[in-house]
Amino acid sequence: MVEDKKVIIGSAHFVFEDEGCCIPEGEQEKYDALPAAYSHLYLCIDGELAAVICIHDPLR
């Protein structure tokens, strides 16, 4: 909890399927355009997607 709001961070499966978070209205296009070359961490506040962190982890 942050300022009495439930904050969740994790994989798409965790935040959308397990926790039931949703993408804010009008933001689906941005979500669909996330670059596949990155790993994504999703941040939800009070059940709504607030941010996506893209992590570049090149092969060694």
N, C-alpha and C positions, 0 to 999 in steps of 0.2 A: 504494500500500500504506500502510495505517495500522495500526500495531501488528501487523504481519504478516497483515493481513486485506485482501483486494482490495475496494476501494471504487470504485463506479461511480456517476456522476450523468449524467442525460440524459433524452431523450424516452422515451415508452413503447416506441416501435419499437426504439430503441437498447438499452434495458435488458432488455426482455422477448424480443424477436425476435433481435436480433444477439448479445446477451450471454447469453441463456438464463436470466435471473433469474426467480425465482418469488415469488408472494405467499404469506406465511406461512399455515399452516393456521389456519382460523377468522377470517381477516382479509378475505376476499373481499367481504363485505358493505360494509365501510368503503371498499374500493377502488371498488366499484360506485356508491357514494354521492358520489363526488367531484364538486363543482360544475362543470358544463360552462362556466360563465361565465368560468372562469379558465384560464390556461395552466398546465400541470403539468410539474414537473421531478421525476424519480424518483431516489431515493438507495437503492442496494443495497449491502449489506455481505456479503461471502462468498456471493454469488449469491441473496440473499434481500432482498426489499423491506424497507427500514427506515424510510423516510419519504417523504412527498410534499410538495413545496413548491408552493403555489398562488400564482400571480402574476396580479395584476389589472392589465391594461394597457388602459385605456380608449382608445377612438378619439378622435382630436383633431379 
